[in-house]
Amino acid sequence: MGGWVRAICAPTDLLLRDNSRRQIACRFGEKRHRRYTFSMPITSILKLEIERVSILDEHGNYDEKLGAGLIPDADLVKLYEAMSSCRYLDEVAFKLQRSGRMGTYPQNMGQEATSLAAAYVLNKDDWLVTCYRENCGLFWRGIPMESILLHWMGDERGNAMPRAHFATPIAVPIGTQMLHAAGLAWAAKYRGEKQISCTFFGDGATSEGDFHEAANFAANLDLPVVFCCQNNFWAISVPGRIQCSAPTVAQRGIAYGMPVVQVDGNDIFACAYAVKQAAARAREESRPTFIEMVTYRLGDHTTADDARRYRDQAEVDVWKERDPLLRTRNLLERKKLWNSSKQEVMQARIEIEVAAAVARAEEIVAPEVSDVFNHTFAELSADLAHQRDMMQTHSLASQAPVAAKGH
């Protein structure tokens, strides 16, 4: 029988399995005969390690080795001014909404460094695919301030980003823009271009199916996408500890085989460092990257929200000390590049610029009612043309003066 022990074994009492040694034996009275003994030790197939990058802390302390050559001093001043402009626009937009001159508005306060750093290091023809807290990045790209204001005033013409700026319309539905970023990257790869796409979304969006579809699509097809997750710890009123049990959001990128990194999202140097590396990987290797940018939403979710109902002021106060504007200014002052006099001059200029942008937005003539039929089809169908004509007739009739009774 060649190596087999001749025996008849009952399937229950006579067949023994020793799990510790993984051996199978047959018993004949008191005598045990072994066919073989084998060992299968438990091995580790994957060990997770996620790097965290921080270059500029809240006190203005700066890692000169990591930050060397990343942002020249002259550019750092411009970036600080851009963040300051965005912050002041938030304040004005809040007042516009409260006075009935603007619809619901989501403030960017506290998250200015993330999108601005990305827009700064990306090529001008790389796609910037945003949600609704990336004003700084859009302004750096050259999107007019009045366009953003017009959008939140309810005029969608403000959301029609000029093609020359390579920025997609602001996406308010949570997570939908990530699929657009993957599609744009796929198109660039198909055409053999070195163009990449960089998309922004919140921590809550990683619980949406759109994220998982986009991440899986980008990773499987090796698409040049940079996924920037702004982890501000709150998905509206849902805290991060409830929406994700993992210690980092970055782990969700690992699940799809992407390189991942976590950065201090209030550190414009760390954000620029991570996006620059990810962009190079996307451009040279056509591989996606997941960046978790740890930041904080200092304001309410939107002007329709009251964050005091679900989070403590003490928590907000801690994060105010980590403000991206504050730490950038601290560094500039330590480098003797900034002072209170320059701050006053800059603030006065920003107030004039924002006031002018508000005036331009409010002076734009409202669209015609018939415009709802435009910009969808190259040529209107007969049915749609008939509906448009009916609506125009009804609109004119409703504006005609009503004759008094008896006349």
N, C-alpha and C positions, 0 to 999 in steps of 0.2 A: 504493500500500500504506500510505499515510499514516503516515510516521514510521518504518516498518520498513525496514531495509536488505535489498535483495534479495540473498540468498546461500544457498548450500547448505553446511551445516557438518557435518562428521563429528562424532559424539557424543563421541569420545574426544580425538583430537589437535587438532581445530580449535576446540573449545569451551573457552575459558579462563575460569577464575574467579580473580579477584584478591581474596583475603579481606581484605586491609588496606583496600582502597577499596570492597570489595563491588561490583565492576563486572563486567559480562558483555560479552564481545566476540567477534566472528568474525574470523578472519584469512584474507586472500586474498593469498597470496604474501607480500610484505613490507609490505603495506598493512593497517592495522587500522581497522575501522569500528565505532564504539560506538553501541549503541542508546540507552543512558542510563547515567548514573552516579548512585548514591544512597548516602547515608551513614546508618548506624544506630548512633549512639554507645551504649555501655553506660552505663546510668543506675542510680542508687541508689534503691530503692523503700522501704527501711526502715532506719533507724538506731536501734539499741538504746541506751537510756540508762536506767540504774536508779539511783534515788536511795537513799542510805543515811542513816538518821537516827540520831544519837547525841546525847543531851542531858546525861546524867550519866555521867562516866567512872569508872574504878575507884578514882581518888584522891578522889572526891567533888567534882571540878570540875563546875560546873553552868552550862549555857547559859540564862541568865535570859530571853533573848528568846524562844527556842523553848518554854521551859517555863513561861512566864508564864501564871498562872491555870489551869494544867493540873491540878495537884494541890495544894490548899491544905495548909498546914503541919499542921493538925490531922489531916487525912486521911492525910498522909504517915506520921505516927506510927502510925496505925491499920494502914496497909498494911505497915509494918515489923513490927509486932506479929503480923500475920497470917502473914507469911512466916516469922517466927521460930517460930510455933506449928506451922506445916506442917513445918518443918525438924526440930523436936523429935519430932513424931509419926513422922517417918521413922526416927529413931534407935530409938524404942520399938518400932515395927513390925518393924524388923530383929531386935531381940532376941526379940520374940514368935515370929517365924518360926524362929529358931535354937533356941528352947526348945520347939518343937512346938505352940505355941498358935495359930499362924496358918499359912496356906498360902503359896505363892510370892507375893512382894510386890515391886512395882517402885518404887524410891525416886524421889522428885521432886527430890532434892538438886541444886541448881544451876540449876533451871529454874522456880523459884517465881514469878519476876516476870512471866512471859508470860501465863499464864491469869488471874492476879490482876489485872493491869492491864486485861485485857479485861473481866472481870467488873465492875471498878470503873467503867469508862466506858460500858458498855452499859446499855440500859434494863432494868429488872427483868423485863419480859415478853419480852425478846429471848431466843432459844434459845441455850443454851450446849451445844454438841455435842462431847463430849470423848472422848479415848482413856483412857490410864491414868497420865498424869503431870500432871494438872490439879487436884490436891487443893486447892490454894490458891484457885483460882477457884470450885470447888464449895463450899468452906467460906464464902467471901465471899457466895455466893448464899444461904447459910443451910442447906445440907445438913449434918445432924448428923455430927459426927466419928465417932460409933459406927456410923453407917450404912456409912461407907467401911471401917471396921475389920471390920464384919460381913461385908461383901462378900468381903474377902480372907481371911476365916476360912472361906469356903466356903458361906455362907448368902446365896442370891441375893435374899432380902428386903432386904438392905442395898443392893442395886443398883436397887431400885424407887424412883426419885426422885419425891418428891411433885410433883404437877402444878403446884402453886403456885410452884415454884422455877424452872420452865422450863429444866430440865436433863435431858438424855437419859441413859439408863444408860451406865455406863462400857463402852467398846468395847475389848475385848482383841484380837480379830482385826484385823490391820493394815489400816487404810484404809476399813473398811466404813462408818464413821460419816459420812464425807464425803457419801455418797449420801443419807443421812438428812437431813443439813443442807440439801442442795439440794432435797429433797422438802418439807421444812418451809417453806423459803423460797418454793417454788412455791405451796404451799397458802396462805400469807399473801398472796402477790400475787394469787392467784385470788380471794380473799375481799375484796381491796381494803384490807387492813390495812397499817399501817406497821411491822409486826413484821419483824425480820431474824433470821438465824441466823449464828452464829459457830462455826466448827469448828476443832479442833486436831488435829494429826497430826505425825509426825516426818518427817525428810528421806527416810528409807527408804520411807515410804508413798507418796511421789511416783513411785516405780517400780512401784506397783501399778496394775492396770487400774481399780480403783475411783476413784482420783484422777482419771485422765484422763476417765472417764465423767462424774464429778461436775462437773469443770471445764468440760467441753464442754457439758454440760446447762445449767449455770448461766450460762455466757457466751452461748450461743445464745438462751436464753429470757430473758436479762436479769433474773436472779434476785438478790434482795438477800441475798447470802452473803458473809461474810468468811472467807477461807481463811487460817488461821494455821499456817504450817509452822515447827515448832520444829527448826531445823537444829542438832542437837547433835553432828554430825560422825560419829556411829556408828549404823549400823543393826544393832543388837546388836554383832556383831564385825566388820562390814563397814565400812571407812572411807569417808567421802564421796568421796574421790578415785577410788575404784573404782566406786562405784555411779552416779556422775554426772560426765561429763567436762566439762560446762559450768562456768565459773567461779562461777556463782551458781545456786541452786535457783530463785530468783525468775524466771529466764528461762522456766521451764516454764509460768508463768502468762501470760507474753507470748504464747506459742504459741497460747493460746486467746483472745487479744484482751482480756485483763483488765488493768486498771491494776495495777502491781506496785510494791513498795517493800521494801527490806531495812533492818532495824533491828537495833540492838544488843539482843539478847534478854535480856541481864542488866541492862539499864537500864529500870527500871519507867516512867520518864518517856517514853522513846522508844517503848516498847510501847503505852503509853496514847495517845500522840500519833498513832501510826499507826492503831490500832484506832478511835479517835475519828473520824479522817478517813474511814476506810473505812466505818464505820457510817453516817456522814452521807451518803456517796455511795450506799450501799445503800438507805437510807431515802428519800432525796429523788429519786434518779435510777434506782433499782431496777437497780443494776449491781454485779456481784461484784468483789472485790479480792483479790489474792494478796499476803500479807505473809510475807516470810522473816525469821524471828526467830533471829538467830545466837546460840546459847547453848551450853551444854556439860553433859553428864551427868556429874556428879562421882562418882556411885556406879556400881555394877555395873548391867547392864541390868535384872536382877531378882536376888532372893536366890538364884536357881538358877544364876547366872552368876558368873564370876571374870574381871573385866576385865584383871587383871594378865597374863593369857595373851596378850593381843593389843594392849595399848597401854602406852606408857612412863609411868612415874610422873612423869617430868619434864614431860610434857605436861599431866598432871593438876595439877601444882603451879602451872603458869603460869595455868591457868584458875581455880584457887582464889583467886588475887589479883584475879580479875574477878568474884568472887562477888556476886550481886545483893544479898544481905543486908549484906555488908561495905560496899559502896559506898553503900547507902542509909543505913546507920548513920553513915558518914563525913560525909555531907551533913547529917544531923540534928545531929551534934556540931558541925559548922561553923556551923550556924544557932543553936546553943545550945539546941536542943530535946531533947537527949539526953545522958546521962552514965552512968557505970558504976553509980551507985546505982539509976537507973531500969532499967538492964539487969538487975540482980539481982532487983528487985521483979517485973519482967515474967517473968523466967525461972521464979521460984518459982510465980507464978500459972499459967503454962503447964503446968508439971509436974503441978500439982494437977488442971487441966482435962483433960489427956491421961489421967492415971491414972483419973479418974472415967469418961471415955469408954470406956476399956478395960474397966472393971468393968461398965458398962452393956451393952457388947457381949457380954461373956462370960456375963452373967446371963440373956440372952434364951433362952427355951426353944426347943429345936431343933424344926424343923417335923415334922409327921407324914409318914410314908411315903406316905400317900395323897395328899398335896399335889401330887405329880407330875402328877396328873390335873386339877388346878385351874388357873384363869386362862388357859385356852386356848379353850374353847368356852363360850358362854352356857349351853348345856344339853348335858350329856354324852349321847353316842349310847348305844344299848343295849349295843353291844359294849364300849365303854369303861367303862360302868357295871359290866358283868359282870366285866371285868378288874380294876377297882378292888376289887370285893367279894372276888374270889378272892385278891388280894394281901393284903387285910386279914385274911382267914381264915388264909392261910399265915403271915402275920406273927404272929398271935396263937398259932398252933400251935407256932411255933418258940420262943416265949417260955415255953411251958408246961414245968413241971418233968418231967424224964425219970425214970420209975420204975426202981428198981434191979432187976437180974436176980434171978429167983427169987421176986419178990413180985408 
